Amino acid sequence: MPERARVALLERLLAAVPGGVVYVSGSGTIELVNDEALRLSGFSRAEVLGRSFLSLELQLLDERGRPLSVEERPLVRALAGEVVPPMTLAYRARDREGWAVFRVTRLPLDDSLGEASAAGVVVSFVDITDRIRAEQKERAAEDLWRTLATNFPDQVVITDVDGRIQYTNRYYPGQSAETVLGTTVWEWVEPDRRDYWREQFLASIRTQTIVRFDTMGGAYDGGKAWYECLLVPSVEHGAVSRVIVLGRDVTERRMIIARIAEHDRLVSLGMVAASVAHEIMNPLTYVLVNLEYAITDKRGDDERRARALVDAREGALRMQQIVRDLRSLGRSGAEELFYVDMRSVVETAMRLAGPELAHAGEVSVELDDLPAVLANESRLCQVFINLLVNAAQAVRDQPVRAIRVRSVRDEATEFVGVAVRDSGPGIPPSHHAFIFEPFYTTKTQGTGLGLSITRDIVTRMGGRVDIESALGEGATFTVWLPTRRTPTGRPLAAPTQT
């Protein structure tokens, strides 16, 4: 092949190379350069051919940003006979700067002689500016995230899909990276709650949705604390790659809510106690009149005296029922869950809230035979008293005053419930998101704690309270409760509101 054709072929080959290529003679002058090298450096071909490579306005810096001296440059080292490995360097040439991987190859004078004398050096470089900047951006974002996580008041844990801890923003006393990383996250909660915790974790991965629940684990002071857990699955390419676990210490909040709930229960007890006092007086008068007749009857009419005693007994039984209702509301102690007749609890609540309901106009009740639910009887009674009293107050000044209480079922989830509907002014849908928040109220008088306490009580029993309402259409509050426990002893998960 003629020399000119050989050169033309070489130039076409160099133009097809994806990176920049420069051939520097043994004297240090540039004799060949491809288009990519010119594009990356910002020079023209006329500016570089025949010119010393070291005279170009080209600055090279190492990975720490330190400029390289002339002796440290890959080209100079190769011309001096040194074997130079590939080097990742930053470069600055005229108005352009970036990163590239430089390779220098020393060419022998004549391969057949096997001599090491150099005829020149081929300098090739591949621009990796976009990759380096993307990595720097990712590292900056990760550093920012770690800074935020480290100073975040809540516990932040990142796990793989098997629940093994990969990162945590803080360690408890006596813990370290060696004792925590690689363990499953549910190992750090109370033993009787681990199965339930793992169930929620797997549910979050399976549904690819955020799961929120309360659990108990270790505290910084070495004791035990309640945590509100938020499981946030990270989905990549349609599959969960890891799970972010947020844990907020809610021990103090639970204690405050418990005290508020107890106070609210006692207030409810005082309210209904005052309102049923006259109900006790009626049967008490009935008992006393009949007993007085039975004692003072002079004619000795045994049949009439017996009937008076029977009537007195009926009056006493009525008073006994009222006292039992009050005791069921006033009972305190540990909130253990037992199987409870939901219809019976609703009937008790309606009797206790009777004086309030008396001003509500029409009250209809449609309670089917319901299976027993897992609940705390006194707390559940308080829930329905709150809902019934709220309904009665909502319809008090309305042209149509009606309250409807009915039972509902969810066969798919084995939950049953009771819905309390009123014909009041209704609640705007925009308020539904925070209607259950503490201190929210639409009343001119009231603390705004009733619905917050109601939802908290029902949630702790494994249930849920739904709301359906719109302006001018009244409001319906539905209490859902589980009918059985899971194999781990916990109540079933509450159904999702539709």
KEKE-718287 format. One record per residue (C-alpha): y, z, x; residue in three letters. Coordinates in pm, whole numbers, padded with zeros to 5 digits, always signed. Example, Ala and Ser with C-alpha at 12.3 -4.5 7.8 and 13.67 -1.06 7.14 Angstrom:
# KEKE-718287
-00450+00780+01230Ala -00106+00714+01367Ser 
This chain:
# KEKE-718287
+00000+00000+00000Met +00343-00091+00142Pro +00560+00200+00251Glu +00825+00133-00014Arg +00563+00129-00292Ala +00412+00448-00154Arg +00751+00620-00166Val +00816+00498-00519Ala +00479+00632-00629Leu +00553+00967-00467Leu +00887+00987-00645Glu +00722+00915-00981Arg +00461+01185-00913Leu +00729+01440-00825Leu +00923+01351-01141Ala +00612+01431-01347Ala +00567+01775-01188Val +00673+02051-01439Pro +00850+02257-01173Gly +01109+02187-00909Gly +00993+02036-00576Val +01193+01999-00255Val +01071+01861+00079Tyr +01253+02007+00380Val +01198+01861+00724Ser +01121+02069+01030Gly +01491+02061+01118Ser +01579+02219+00781Gly +01730+01912+00609Thr +01639+01809+00255Ile +01465+01473+00251Glu +01307+01465-00094Leu +01388+01637-00425Val +01270+01583-00782Asn +01480+01581-01101Asp +01366+01927-01218Glu +01487+02086-00892Ala +01825+01919-00939Leu +01848+02034-01301Arg +01768+02396-01217Leu +02002+02411-00916Ser +02291+02223-01074Gly +02332+01985-00779Phe +02325+01607-00777Ser +02087+01405-00560Arg +02371+01277-00344Ala +02486+01635-00277Glu +02153+01755-00136Val +01972+01466+00039Leu +02019+01484+00414Gly +02188+01823+00386Arg +02067+02150+00536Ser +01884+02359+00276Phe +02049+02677+00405Leu +02397+02531+00360Ser +02357+02500-00015Leu +02538+02746-00243Glu +02210+02911-00335Leu +02160+03287-00340Gln +01817+03447-00369Leu +01757+03808-00478Leu +01441+04018-00493Asp +01307+04184-00808Glu +01536+04483-00757Arg +01845+04260-00740Gly +01894+04286-00362Arg +02013+03963-00195Pro +01769+03824+00064Leu +01889+03774+00419Ser +01841+03435+00586Val +01538+03563+00776Glu +01377+03688+00453Glu +01396+03356+00270Arg +01057+03194+00204Pro +01165+02859+00360Leu +01283+03016+00687Val +00967+03225+00712Arg +00748+02917+00655Ala +00938+02707+00910Leu +00881+02991+01157Ala +00507+02953+01108Gly +00450+03245+00868Glu +00210+03212+00575Val +00424+03312+00277Val +00262+03417-00055Pro +00422+03319-00389Pro +00739+03520-00455Met +00921+03594-00782Thr +01293+03580-00705Leu +01620+03567-00891Ala +01845+03276-00799Tyr +02213+03196-00835Arg +02327+02839-00791Ala +02677+02737-00892Arg +02713+02816-01265Asp +02344+02877-01323Arg +02130+03182-01261Glu +01779+03279-01353Gly +01433+03366-01225Trp +01167+03150-01062Ala +00834+03177-00883Val +00878+03021-00537Phe +00594+02872-00330Arg +00634+02726+00019Val +00370+02505+00180Thr +00388+02421+00551Arg +00278+02064+00626Leu +00094+01989+00955Pro +00214+01711+01180Leu -00122+01538+01187Asp -00429+01682+01010Asp -00663+01493+01240Ser -00527+01681+01541Leu -00583+02018+01380Gly -00254+02138+01527Glu -00023+02388+01358Ala +00301+02218+01456Ser +00508+02171+01137Ala +00656+01845+01025Ala +00825+02017+00731Gly +00789+02247+00431Val +00740+02175+00061Val +00928+02422-00158Val +00814+02435-00522Ser +00946+02666-00789Phe +00878+02721-01159Val +01159+02860-01372Asp +01052+03176-01561Ile +01398+03287-01676Thr +01310+03289-02046Asp +00995+03493-01983Arg +01174+03745-01759Ile +01458+03789-02007Arg +01212+03833-02294Ala +01028+04098-02090Glu +01356+04272-02005Gln +01458+04266-02371Lys +01121+04405-02472Glu +01142+04680-02208Arg +01495+04767-02320Ala +01382+04784-02681Ala +01083+04999-02582Glu +01304+05229-02373Asp +01544+05263-02667Leu +01255+05332-02904Trp +01109+05595-02669Arg +01450+05759-02632Thr +01489+05775-03008Leu +01132+05896-03059Ala +01166+06164-02790Thr +01477+06303-02955Asn +01353+06251-03310Phe +01319+06585-03492Pro +00983+06486-03645Asp +00649+06438-03474Gln +00584+06070-03394Val +00231+05963-03306Val +00095+05611-03248Ile -00278+05553-03287Thr -00517+05260-03273Asp -00714+05155-03580Val -00981+05414-03496Asp -00724+05696-03508Gly -00719+05756-03131Arg -00379+05876-03012Ile -00200+05633-02779Gln +00143+05795-02778Tyr +00317+06108-02903Thr +00683+06201-02867Asn +00613+06567-02794Arg +00338+06809-02710Tyr +00276+07156-02846Tyr +00249+07453-02606Pro -00078+07434-02415Gly -00113+07058-02474Gln -00067+06771-02231Ser -00125+06398-02214Ala -00472+06463-02071Glu -00576+06683-02364Thr -00415+06477-02643Val -00419+06105-02560Leu -00745+05941-02659Gly -00837+06207-02916Thr -00838+06128-03287Thr -00525+06236-03470Val -00717+06429-03738Trp -00866+06658-03473Glu -00532+06838-03470Trp -00526+06939-03838Val -00709+07224-04007Glu -01090+07168-04015Pro -01115+07180-04395Asp -00855+06903-04422Arg -00988+06661-04161Arg -01209+06457-04394Asp -00924+06418-04642Tyr -00684+06322-04359Trp -00926+06058-04235Arg -00968+05922-04590Glu -00591+05871-04614Gln -00583+05706-04270Phe -00856+05458-04362Leu -00688+05391-04698Ala -00364+05304-04520Ser -00547+05052-04298Ile -00751+04908-04584Arg -00452+04857-04815Thr -00200+04788-04535Gln +00046+05014-04716Thr +00236+05332-04631Ile +00053+05650-04733Val +00229+05986-04778Arg +00059+06325-04815Phe +00084+06689-04705Asp -00151+06857-04460Thr -00172+07170-04249Met -00188+07186-03869Gly -00075+07381-03565Gly +00285+07498-03519Ala +00497+07536-03206Tyr +00478+07914-03228Asp +00098+07902-03219Gly +00059+07961-03592Gly -00002+07718-03876Lys +00246+07492-04052Ala +00259+07247-04342Trp +00344+06887-04256Tyr +00448+06595-04469Glu +00261+06302-04314Cys +00365+05939-04338Leu +00111+05678-04224Leu +00279+05345-04145Val +00035+05062-04057Pro +00165+04800-03813Ser +00040+04460-03932Val +00012+04169-03687Glu -00135+03832-03780His -00262+03971-04110Gly -00448+04269-03960Ala -00351+04627-03875Val -00317+04668-03498Ser -00204+05029-03488Arg -00076+05309-03712Val +00247+05506-03671Ile +00211+05864-03790Val +00524+06060-03878Leu +00484+06434-03931Gly +00764+06650-04068Arg +00735+07028-04077Asp +00789+07120-04442Val +00667+07479-04424Thr +01010+07626-04493Glu +01076+07372-04766Arg +00747+07455-04937Arg +00830+07825-04918Met +01174+07765-05069Ile +01032+07546-05345Ile +00762+07805-05413Ala +01029+08074-05448Arg +01240+07849-05671Ile +00933+07764-05878Ala +00854+08133-05916Glu +01212+08203-06017His +01204+07913-06262Asp +00876+08041-06404Arg +01024+08385-06459Leu +01334+08230-06619Val +01107+08030-06849Ser +00912+08345-06923Leu +01231+08532-07011Gly +01353+08247-07228Met +01034+08219-07430Val +00988+08596-07441Ala +01325+08634-07610Ala +01262+08344-07846Ser +00918+08467-07960Val +01029+08825-08017Ala +01101+08748-08381His +00760+08579-08408Glu +00596+08904-08306Ile +00810+09096-08556Met +00682+08892-08850Asn +00309+08960-08798Pro +00390+09315-08686Leu +00570+09379-09016Thr +00277+09218-09196Tyr +00034+09450-09015Val +00239+09761-09081Leu +00282+09685-09452Val -00090+09631-09504Asn -00188+09938-09301Leu +00064+10147-09490Glu -00088+10029-09817Tyr -00443+10100-09698Ala -00347+10452-09589Ile -00131+10552-09886Thr -00327+10385-10169Asp -00373+10662-10428Lys -00588+10470-10674Arg -00882+10436-10442Gly -00924+10061-10495Asp -01171+09997-10213Asp -01167+09619-10258Glu -00790+09596-10238Arg -00779+09840-09944Arg -01037+09626-09757Ala -00833+09313-09823Arg -00524+09486-09685Ala -00716+09577-09369Leu -00837+09220-09330Val -00479+09094-09365Asp -00365+09351-09111Ala -00634+09230-08872Arg -00514+08869-08910Glu -00161+08978-08827Gly -00284+09167-08522Ala -00479+08860-08402Leu -00162+08652-08434Arg +00024+08900-08214Met -00268+08898-07970Gln -00241+08516-07941Gln +00132+08539-07871Ile +00073+08799-07598Val -00202+08587-07444Arg +00031+08287-07435Asp +00297+08492-07260Leu +00043+08628-07012Arg -00082+08279-06928Ser +00273+08175-06840Leu +00353+08497-06655Gly +00035+08505-06446Arg +00106+08469-06072Ser -00104+08472-05759Gly -00281+08209-05549Ala -00255+07860-05692Glu -00627+07786-05692Glu -00745+07487-05889Leu -01003+07530-06163Phe -01129+07310-06442Tyr -00878+07359-06725Val -00868+07240-07087Asp -00552+07030-07079Met -00518+07016-07457Arg -00535+07395-07482Ser -00262+07430-07218Val -00039+07186-07407Val -00092+07376-07732Glu +00001+07704-07558Thr +00314+07544-07412Ala +00412+07413-07757Met +00373+07757-07911Arg +00585+07915-07637Leu +00848+07643-07662Ala +00834+07660-08042Gly +01187+07800-08094Pro +01333+07513-07887Glu +01116+07254-08060Leu +01222+07389-08400Ala +01562+07224-08345His +01409+06895-08232Ala +01340+06746-08573Gly +01007+06564-08597Glu +00738+06664-08346Val +00413+06464-08357Ser +00103+06554-08158Val -00187+06318-08086Glu -00425+06492-07845Leu -00778+06353-07820Asp -01072+06545-07678Asp -00998+06529-07306Leu -01227+06615-07017Pro -01129+06922-06818Ala -00881+06864-06538Val -00836+07034-06201Leu -00525+07248-06233Ala -00371+07593-06218Asn -00341+07698-06582Glu -00018+07899-06563Ser +00157+07637-06348Arg +00044+07357-06578Leu +00174+07552-06878Cys +00509+07581-06701Gln +00511+07202-06644Val +00468+07124-07013Phe +00721+07389-07121Ile +00974+07223-06887Asn +00901+06877-07030Leu +00903+06996-07392Leu +01227+07191-07354Val +01389+06892-07176Asn +01276+06665-07461Ala +01411+06905-07724Ala +01747+06925-07547Gln +01761+06545-07508Ala +01727+06477-07883Val +01943+06766-08007Arg +02258+06558-08069Asp +02085+06227-08145Gln +02086+06060-08489Pro +01706+06031-08466Val +01544+06349-08336Arg +01178+06292-08259Ala +00930+06406-07994Ile +00584+06259-07955Arg +00309+06424-07750Val -00005+06219-07692Arg -00302+06202-07458Ser -00367+05907-07225Val -00657+05801-07003Arg -00713+05594-06690Asp -01083+05517-06690Glu -01067+05326-06360Ala -00941+05627-06163Thr -01097+05908-06369Glu -00756+06055-06445Phe -00631+06181-06780Val -00283+06271-06883Gly -00042+06383-07149Val +00274+06188-07228Ala +00585+06356-07374Val +00822+06104-07533Arg +01166+06176-07679Asp +01418+05971-07876Ser +01706+06084-07657Gly +01975+05873-07486Pro +01737+05760-07211Gly +01776+05739-06833Ile +01900+05425-06650Pro +01628+05260-06435Pro +01860+05289-06134Ser +01828+05669-06163His +01446+05675-06172His +01417+05683-05793Ala +01592+06020-05767Phe +01541+06178-06112Ile +01289+06416-05952Phe +01510+06512-05658Glu +01629+06875-05645Pro +01965+06947-05810Phe +01986+06610-05984Tyr +02084+06657-06349Thr +02261+06473-06632Thr +02332+06794-06822Lys +02666+06972-06820Thr +02473+07295-06768Gln +02158+07330-06563Gly +02040+07357-06204Thr +01867+07020-06180Gly +01551+07188-06051Leu +01325+07157-06356Gly +01190+06807-06294Leu +01178+06860-05917Ser +00963+07171-05963Ile +00754+06993-06228Thr +00669+06707-05992Arg +00603+06944-05702Asp +00360+07152-05911Ile +00173+06846-06037Val +00161+06684-05691Thr +00010+06998-05538Arg -00261+06983-05804Met -00347+06629-05697Gly -00168+06458-05984Gly +00146+06258-06049Arg +00434+06249-06298Val +00546+05907-06426Asp +00871+05821-06600Ile +00942+05534-06838Glu +01296+05513-06971Ser +01595+05292-07036Ala +01939+05357-07180Leu +01923+05397-07556Gly +01542+05393-07566Glu +01451+05756-07496Gly +01230+05876-07212Ala +00859+05927-07158Thr +00722+06163-06894Phe +00346+06139-06831Thr +00152+06405-06639Val -00165+06265-06475Trp -00434+06499-06339Leu -00778+06440-06184Pro -01099+06517-06371Thr -01312+06580-06064Arg -01300+06654-05694Arg -01388+06420-05408Thr -01698+06499-05196Pro -01462+06678-04955Thr -01354+06918-05231Gly -01009+06767-05272Arg -00879+06628-05605Pro -00897+06253-05652Leu -00600+06043-05543Ala -00352+05993-05826Ala -00340+05642-05979Pro -00052+05414-05883Thr +00225+05378-06140Gln +00242+05033-06297Thr 
